[in-house]
Amino acid sequence: MAEHDEVYGKERADRLAGMLRQLAERIQELDRAGALLRSVPELQRRLGDVRSELFHYEVRSTYDTPEIAESRRVVDEAQRGFHPDEPEDDEPWRRPPQAE
């Protein structure tokens, strides 16, 4: 999936349900056409895709919700810009301390 693996929201769950429905429809279609067993490579590929996404769904409780992921991003971004060892710029005419 192109979506970030640490987030599992409603949109991704809906996509998984759609994948399962499409797989079921394709199996029925192939069965009606008498091509079920002749289509093993296609079914293996589809089953692999669905199985991978089912795994992500099964362990989604260990993932961030989209809201938590956004909060984490904001905090990380703020921390990257925060340097507690640097003096505040109350006196911009001062030179920054030189490293020893």
Rosetta blueprint (number, residue, H / E / L):
1 M L
2 A L
3 E L
4 H L
5 D L
6 E L
7 V E
8 Y L
9 G L
10 K H
11 E H
12 R H
13 A H
14 D H
15 R H
16 L H
17 A H
18 G H
19 M H
20 L H
21 R H
22 Q H
23 L H
24 A H
25 E H
26 R H
27 I H
28 Q H
29 E H
30 L H
31 D H
32 R H
33 A L
34 G L
35 A L
36 L L
37 L H
38 R H
39 S H
40 V H
41 P H
42 E H
43 L H
44 Q H
45 R H
46 R H
47 L H
48 G H
49 D H
50 V H
51 R H
52 S H
53 E H
54 L H
55 F H
56 H H
57 Y H
58 E H
59 V L
60 R H
61 S H
62 T H
63 Y L
64 D E
65 T L
66 P H
67 E H
68 I H
69 A H
70 E H
71 S H
72 R H
73 R H
74 V H
75 V H
76 D H
77 E H
78 A H
79 Q H
80 R H
81 G H
82 F L
83 H L
84 P L
85 D L
86 E L
87 P L
88 E L
89 D L
90 D L
91 E L
92 P L
93 W L
94 R L
95 R L
96 P L
97 P L
98 Q L
99 A L
100 E L
